[in-house]
Amino acid sequence: MNGGTLFALAHPLVVMLIGVAVLALWRGDARRPPYLLYFGLSYLAYSFGVSAQILLVPTNHVLNVVFSGMMYLFATMFFARGLISLSGAAYEYAIPAAIIILSLACRLYFVQVEDNGIMRASLLHGSIFLLFLHAAYVARSLRKGLLSEKITFYSFILFTLTTPLKLLFASARPVGSYGFDFSSYWAVTTISIYAFALIFGLALIITIIQRNQLAKENIDENLSLISHDLRAPLATIVGNLRLLQENATPEQRAHMQAIERSTQYQNSLIDDIIAGGQEARPLQINPELMDLRPFLEELSLHGRTWCRQNHNTFSLDVATILPSQIRTDGRRLKQALLNLLSNAALATHEGRVSLHVKSVDQGQGLARISFEVHDTGHGVEVEHQSQLFEAYQRFDQQRPGTGLGLYIAQRIAHNLAGTLDVKSLPGKGSCFSLTLSVPTLESDSLPKGWQPTALDGTNPEPPDSGIEGSQRQPAAPPCHNPPEDLRQQLATYASHGRYSDIQDWINLPALQNPCYLDFRTAVQAALDDLDFDRLQALAQSKDSRSL
């Protein structure tokens, strides 16, 4: 291989590097825009064609003509396909396919039957001109787009118009020349390719930037509209709740206040959606002083509500003395733990879900607090545990959700400078542990075994031991249901959806006998879920042991 050949190979090498760079840009874009893929493949195909034309000259004339011509046509087709994809128009395969097949057939004829280089060059450049002309017509909508899109389109048109000029120089080159001999044809071809690549590449980069900016602005606008539509019903809920609280009993008012707190939390999540669209730092942390007592009460409320849906029991276990106040982002911590509790409640049926909290004093006003969510669900297979915290991972397609809960919890744990770990035994259950070190404030502590007050007047479930927990003990001895007249009254209230009357019915003195605790608990759970069909079924049941 002489110096001239090595010098000639520099041209396809540069083009190949451009192709690799474009493909890397495509690979790095999460949206995988197809036009970048086609442009990258076009540059690679062209570099292969030029390299083959240079290296196969002294060895195989026929293979040189056929392979290089095919690579040039494929490069043209890929580039035309990329331009059409950039414009958003639909690609039509019939015309390009007919041009390529006819061109290759004629090229093969003029090398095997009649060796005519002028005809081969004319056919090749004519086919390229037609393919580019067809692409320019299909992608003509780029003329009305952004300024960078217009530059992209018209630079393509200009490059297309140089094809007849290159054909003119090709017909005048010496016999036996293959285009890398410093002839006028070589100069025009090389200069036009590099000039086009420079202008087109810059315009394409600017187009990508401008399109991304427009897409972000559209997302921000859509998020603003969606947030307005989400806030409106929440405001209606809060307004009606406050009206109901005026004539509600203390127990009813406690439930309504819990609903109002949930709507406030939902509003904060809507704010996060807006902030996530406008900022580059989603799930941002804002540490503030937080009281653990109402925090754990809120978690317990959500845990019990979710667990009732699958007939689970929920318990809170304060395993050690806890500092009453810590400095962290309480909203983010709640968001992570609610995701863990929700997943546990969904994964468990007629079992137990528990939240274990413990603290270790690290000195100098710091404590290491661990929140462990245990469940007795089906567990996670060993081969899936390493992928649990990846986005959109759903190993059980029967369960609702998007597969983002654990991913969000893991991100929050990381942003809080904590860790989120999992231990799971298939068929026995799982334990997710969120641990973080936090500053504490010297004040009254939460004692070991502390329990929040249940809103429905019942005692909270006793803590369990997680995966290897003990069997549930009955809260009260089984007995017959309340008298038939009281149950008939409940059925009447349920058939008319009379929420307040049912709540008053639960509090009747005649039903406060411990013997009716299971029945009252089942009625309260159905009422919390607004399941009036279930209430009617309870009213018609004959024995509380069938609940």
Number of C-alpha atoms within 10 A of each C-alpha: 6 6 8 10 14 12 10 18 18 12 16 21 16 14 23 21 15 19 24 16 13 21 21 14 15 20 14 10 11 7 8 13 16 14 22 24 21 24 25 27 23 27 28 23 25 24 26 21 24 26 20 20 23 20 16 17 16 9 9 11 12 15 16 21 23 17 18 23 26 21 20 23 27 21 25 25 24 21 25 28 28 25 26 24 20 22 19 14 15 11 16 13 10 8 11 22 13 10 17 21 13 13 22 21 11 16 25 19 14 18 18 11 8 11 14 13 19 16 16 21 18 18 20 22 22 17 22 26 19 16 23 25 17 17 25 21 11 21 23 18 17 23 16 9 14 14 15 21 24 18 20 25 24 17 18 22 16 12 17 18 14 16 21 15 14 20 19 15 16 24 15 12 17 11 9 8 14 18 20 20 15 12 17 15 21 19 16 17 20 16 11 17 14 14 13 17 18 12 14 21 15 15 20 19 13 17 21 16 13 16 14 12 12 12 12 14 14 12 15 18 14 14 20 17 11 14 17 12 11 14 15 10 12 17 15 10 14 19 12 12 18 15 10 15 16 9 10 15 14 11 14 18 18 16 18 19 15 16 15 19 14 16 18 15 15 15 17 12 16 19 14 16 18 19 17 16 18 15 10 9 10 15 17 17 16 12 15 12 14 18 15 17 17 12 14 18 17 17 17 24 17 17 26 23 19 22 25 19 15 15 16 21 26 28 20 26 21 21 15 17 17 24 24 18 20 24 17 20 19 19 18 22 17 18 18 22 26 20 17 24 27 17 20 27 31 18 21 22 20 15 19 28 35 31 28 22 23 19 19 15 15 12 10 8 12 16 20 17 21 19 19 25 24 31 35 28 24 16 21 21 13 12 8 12 13 10 13 20 21 15 14 14 18 17 13 11 10 7 12 10 14 11 20 17 23 22 19 20 25 21 19 26 21 13 15 21 12 18 18 21 13 17 15 21 16 13 13 16 24 26 24 21 21 24 21 19 21 20 18 22 17 11 9 10 14 17 14 14 14 15 21 15 13 15 17 19 11 13 12 18 19 16 23 23 16 21 22 12 15 10 10 13 8 8 14 11 11 17 15 14 25 19 11 13 10 16 20 14 14 22 21 16 19 23 12 9 17 13 15 14 14 21 18 12 19 18 15 11 8 12 18 12 9 14 18 19 20 20 25 23 15 18 25 19 21 19 19 16 14 14 14 21 14 17 26 20 12 23 23 15 16 15 14 19 13 11 13
